[in-house]
Every structure is written in structure tokens, then in C-alpha cells.
Amino acid sequence: MAGLKDKLNDKIQQHRPRIQKLVKDYGDVVVDKVTIGQIIGGMRGLKSLVTDISYLDPKMPFVEGLFYLLLTGDIPTENEVSDVVDEFRRRRIVPRYIYEVIDAFPCCSHPMTIFSSAILTMHRESFFAKKYTAGINKMDMWEPMYEDSLNLLAKLPEIASYIYAKLYRDGKRMQSNPNLDMGADFAHLMMKPAPYDDVARLHFIIHSDHESGNVSAHAGHLVGSTLADIYMSISAMINGLAGPLHGLANQEVLRWLQDVRDKMGDEIPTEAEMKQFVWDTLNAGHVIPGYGHAVLRKTDPRYSIQRDFCLKHLPNDPLFKYVDMLYKVVPPILKEQGKAKNPWPNLDAQTGVLQWHYGVTEYDFYTVLFGIGRSIGIAANLIWDRALLYPLERPKSITTDMLEKIAGIK
Ligand SMILES: CC(C)(COP(=O)(O)OP(=O)(O)OC[C@H]1O[C@@H](n2cnc3c(N)ncnc32)[C@H](O)[C@@H]1OP(=O)(O)O)[C@@H](O)C(=O)NCCC(=O)NCCS
């Protein structure tokens, strides 16, 4: 067994008795109460999922090193990172039919549709699905899930960059560079010079994991809980990410900014003008994309990391100046409006500016970049889901009539 897989196996054997004990001896202990507001309000904040992969405390190692950290909880040594980089490199080759699937899409298809379909199409490669059909013991299911996960993650940069080439460039396939790590190889595939390699690493890392209750993570977990393989689960996750209230918000931020820019010509708006744009958006019944969060109640640390990068590398970028001004203008307005529980920016408010600055100006593509990063975190979760034998997810629904009785209205 390879180093990472060996270590993961040790961790799984240590962790399994903890879950068994919790279920057997403490299964009736109450963790949370459920209110009518939570039932109608999309289960917001309800503690009903378990993940030991993260608790919203982002860190910043190399992409492959981050995968090691997410899987084992240990910071890898340089050698251990190199091993995982090698592991990923060996699995990069994308089957030819995936290029044909991408080629077959009708024009004007959204890149997220193509990305999700390309991933789903690779279901036929799944070791997990084959082993399941052959009758695998459930204690061993994490192993083919691990193999499938690495196989899929290693291919995502090449698939995504081909979608980019097809939609926005000359449609020519780039060969992956076997000497490069994931971030640098992605920069090479996108034909972007340094520091885009660092931008890619930063991007994939900060988008990788965000607890398990957000829509993309939850969608991946839900589908995986049926013992669907990684290709089905990650494709479902990508579909969840493609909604404008979730991952697509980074595209929406750029669309909003470009709209302001069109109205302003090349002028940077004054604070008063920017405030008016924000109020106009709110008064039209729209959200301010890139602001607010279902759980966080302060500036998203992933926003701050990207902001620091922008301040260092592109402080005079005109679009960054817009975003910087929005940081001053939007929170007081959202507070004054009094609806959003969190008036502060989330990571999507900064992402597009970085991409735009380095020449990736096709903002429809931004959520695909998010999807590469998020797949790393979801895959780590799914491997552990199988290792800890988490069951099929099946919450109970009740009717409005029942709620009214519980509330004492009827
Ligand atoms: C992220 C988001 C979906 C969280 O939703 P939520 O948990 O329901 O947020 P809240 O509880 O704060 O919402 C309460 C109200 O404030 C509004 N609100 C929240 N964020 C807002 C924003 N950025 N702009 C305007 N209104 C906002 C909601 O639409 C809701 O209005 P309603 O009562 O008329 O339905 C929401 O903040 C949003 O739509 N943000 C913009 C899109 C975005 O950036 N998404 C990426 C998230 S990482």
C-alpha cells in the first residue's frame, strides 16, 4: 500500500471504534433541538451532519499536501507531499472519450454543465462500482473509493482546461507537464505564466473544504450515501455548486462588477456612486453577490487571504479598486437594510478579480475552478464516509398541517 493509503488505513482503524461507541452507548444523547423556523428555513444551522475533515479553519499548504492533511489530519512532510504529487501525476491521463463528450456539447452550453457531464461519464471507470457488483465487504469499501478519488482528482485540471480551450480558445488540447504539481500544471494547461501557478494553488486550496453542510458538500455526501461512486457523487456536487446562491456567486460578482463598469465607462465610481449601485440592486429585489453567508458572521477568511494576495500583487488593478470600495460600502448598507444576518463579504467577492487580472476573463468559467478545488474536500469526506460506514441519508418530512399542530395553531 502506498504511504498515504497506509497512513489513512491506520487512521480509519483508530477512528472506527469511536463511532461505534457513540452509536452504541450514546445514541440517545440530544445534540440539538429542531425549531419550526429551521424546518421551513432549509435546516439552517441544524447540527445534523458529521465530518471530521474540517471545522471552518482554513489552512494553506500545497494542493496535494492539503489532500494529505484533509485525509489524515496530519501536516505532511516534504517527502510525503512529493509522494502524493507523484501519485496524482501517475493518474492524470484522461480517457479519449471524455474529449469526445466535451466536443459533442452544443454551443452556448455552460461550462459547469459540460464539467459535470464529463465527470459523470467517467462512472464506467469506477473501481468502487465494479467491486460493489462483485460483492465487496463494507469494511473494505473505502479502498476503491480512495482509488477512484485519486483517479478523478488527478484528471480534473486537464478536463477543466480542455473545456476552457474548447469554449474560449482555439479548442486545441494541451498535454499535461509530468514535472509539475497540480497548481503549476493547471497554469501550464491554461497557458498562463507565473504567478498564475500560485493563483491556481491558492484557489484550489481555499475552495476545497468548508464543513459538510453547504449545498455542494451536502449534495456530494447525500448522493454518496446511496453507495453511488465518486463520479456520480462529484457530478452531483458540481450541480449543487452551479447555483447562483452558492458557487456561481463568483461569476455573478464579476457580472455585477462589469455592469457597474459599463455604466461608469472607465471611471472609478465615487463612494456615493457605488452606494447608489448597491441600493439600486437591493431595491430591484436582488442580492449583492459575494456578500452574506449561511453560517459565518464575519468577513470570510478566504476573502481575506485573496485580498492580501491582491494587495501584494495587483494593488492598482482597476477591478480590485472596485472590490476594495465595495468592502467599505456594502456592509453598512446591508446592516442598514437589516435583512442579511451576515453583512460581510464571502470568498466569491474576491475570486473573479484575481482570475480577471491574470487574463481569465470568461467569468462563466469561474465556478469550474471552484469545482476543481471543492472536489478535493468532497472526495476526502466521501472516503471517510465509506470508512466509517455512514448510512444512507434519509431525513423525515412532515406536513404544514403537522407543523401547525406542533405550533399550537390548530
Ligand atoms: C449566502 C446566502 C445564500 C445565505 O443565505 P441565508 O442563510 O438565507 O442568509 P440570511 O439568513 O442572512 O438571509 C436573510 C435575508 O437577507 C437577505 N440577504 C442575505 N445576503 C444578502 C445579500 N448579499 N444581499 C442582499 N440580501 C441578502 C436574504 O436574501 C434574506 O432575505 P429574505 O428575508 O427577503 O428572504 C445569502 O447571503 C446570499 O444570497 N448571498 C449572495 C450570494 C452569495 O454570495 N453566495 C455565495 C455564498 S458563499
The ligand as an SDF file (V2000), in Angstrom:
LIG
                    3D

 48 50  0  0  0  0  0  0  0  0999 V2000
  -25.1810   33.1360    1.0340 C   0  0  0  0  0  0  0  0  0  0  0  0
  -26.6540   33.3420    1.2270 C   0  0  0  0  0  0  0  0  0  0  0  0
  -27.4180   32.4780    0.1930 C   0  0  0  0  0  0  0  0  0  0  0  0
  -27.0250   32.8830    2.6360 C   0  0  0  0  0  0  0  0  0  0  0  0
  -28.4080   32.8270    2.7110 O   0  0  0  0  0  0  0  0  0  0  0  0
  -29.1770   32.8610    4.1070 P   0  0  0  0  0  0  0  0  0  0  0  0
  -28.5340   31.9170    5.0710 O   0  0  0  0  0  0  0  0  0  0  0  0
  -30.6230   32.6640    3.8040 O   0  0  0  0  0  0  0  0  0  0  0  0
  -28.8630   34.3590    4.5930 O   0  0  0  0  0  0  0  0  0  0  0  0
  -29.6230   35.2270    5.6600 P   0  0  0  0  0  0  0  0  0  0  0  0
  -30.2450   34.3880    6.7310 O   0  0  0  0  0  0  0  0  0  0  0  0
  -28.6830   36.2920    6.0820 O   0  0  0  0  0  0  0  0  0  0  0  0
  -30.8160   35.8630    4.7780 O   0  0  0  0  0  0  0  0  0  0  0  0
  -31.7890   36.7150    5.3810 C   0  0  0  0  0  0  0  0  0  0  0  0
  -32.2860   37.7240    4.3370 C   0  0  0  0  0  0  0  0  0  0  0  0
  -31.1840   38.5620    3.9560 O   0  0  0  0  0  0  0  0  0  0  0  0
  -31.0410   38.5390    2.5500 C   0  0  0  0  0  0  0  0  0  0  0  0
  -29.6250   38.5800    2.1880 N   0  0  0  0  0  0  0  0  0  0  0  0
  -28.6380   37.7540    2.5710 C   0  0  0  0  0  0  0  0  0  0  0  0
  -27.4910   38.0600    1.9340 N   0  0  0  0  0  0  0  0  0  0  0  0
  -27.7730   39.0990    1.1240 C   0  0  0  0  0  0  0  0  0  0  0  0
  -27.0270   39.8320    0.1830 C   0  0  0  0  0  0  0  0  0  0  0  0
  -25.7590   39.5410   -0.0900 N   0  0  0  0  0  0  0  0  0  0  0  0
  -27.6430   40.8210   -0.4800 N   0  0  0  0  0  0  0  0  0  0  0  0
  -28.9330   41.1260   -0.2380 C   0  0  0  0  0  0  0  0  0  0  0  0
  -29.7120   40.4510    0.6130 N   0  0  0  0  0  0  0  0  0  0  0  0
  -29.1250   39.4510    1.2800 C   0  0  0  0  0  0  0  0  0  0  0  0
  -31.6070   37.1910    2.1320 C   0  0  0  0  0  0  0  0  0  0  0  0
  -31.9470   37.1710    0.7410 O   0  0  0  0  0  0  0  0  0  0  0  0
  -32.7940   37.0760    3.0510 C   0  0  0  0  0  0  0  0  0  0  0  0
  -33.8180   37.8950    2.5150 O   0  0  0  0  0  0  0  0  0  0  0  0
  -35.3690   37.4830    2.6400 P   0  0  0  0  0  0  0  0  0  0  0  0
  -35.6580   37.5060    4.1080 O   0  0  0  0  0  0  0  0  0  0  0  0
  -36.0710   38.5430    1.8660 O   0  0  0  0  0  0  0  0  0  0  0  0
  -35.5010   36.1170    2.0390 O   0  0  0  0  0  0  0  0  0  0  0  0
  -27.0460   34.8410    1.0600 C   0  0  0  0  0  0  0  0  0  0  0  0
  -26.2780   35.6200    1.9530 O   0  0  0  0  0  0  0  0  0  0  0  0
  -26.8660   35.3400   -0.3610 C   0  0  0  0  0  0  0  0  0  0  0  0
  -27.7800   35.1880   -1.1790 O   0  0  0  0  0  0  0  0  0  0  0  0
  -25.6800   35.9450   -0.6780 N   0  0  0  0  0  0  0  0  0  0  0  0
  -25.3870   36.3970   -2.0190 C   0  0  0  0  0  0  0  0  0  0  0  0
  -24.9590   35.2210   -2.8800 C   0  0  0  0  0  0  0  0  0  0  0  0
  -23.5750   34.7200   -2.4850 C   0  0  0  0  0  0  0  0  0  0  0  0
  -22.6470   35.4960   -2.3340 O   0  0  0  0  0  0  0  0  0  0  0  0
  -23.4670   33.4010   -2.3580 N   0  0  0  0  0  0  0  0  0  0  0  0
  -22.1930   32.7610   -2.0180 C   0  0  0  0  0  0  0  0  0  0  0  0
  -22.2130   32.2730   -0.6250 C   0  0  0  0  0  0  0  0  0  0  0  0
  -20.6700   31.6130   -0.0940 S   0  0  0  0  0  0  0  0  0  0  0  0
  1  2  1  0
  2  3  1  0
  2  4  1  0
  2 36  1  0
  4  5  1  0
  5  6  1  0
  6  7  2  0
  6  8  1  0
  6  9  1  0
  9 10  1  0
 10 11  2  0
 10 12  1  0
 10 13  1  0
 13 14  1  0
 14 15  1  0
 15 16  1  0
 15 30  1  0
 16 17  1  0
 17 18  1  0
 17 28  1  0
 18 19  1  0
 18 27  1  0
 19 20  2  0
 20 21  1  0
 21 22  1  0
 21 27  2  0
 22 23  1  0
 22 24  2  0
 24 25  1  0
 25 26  2  0
 26 27  1  0
 28 29  1  0
 28 30  1  0
 30 31  1  0
 31 32  1  0
 32 33  2  0
 32 34  1  0
 32 35  1  0
 36 37  1  0
 36 38  1  0
 38 39  2  0
 38 40  1  0
 40 41  1  0
 41 42  1  0
 42 43  1  0
 43 44  2  0
 43 45  1  0
 45 46  1  0
 46 47  1  0
 47 48  1  0
M  END
$$$$
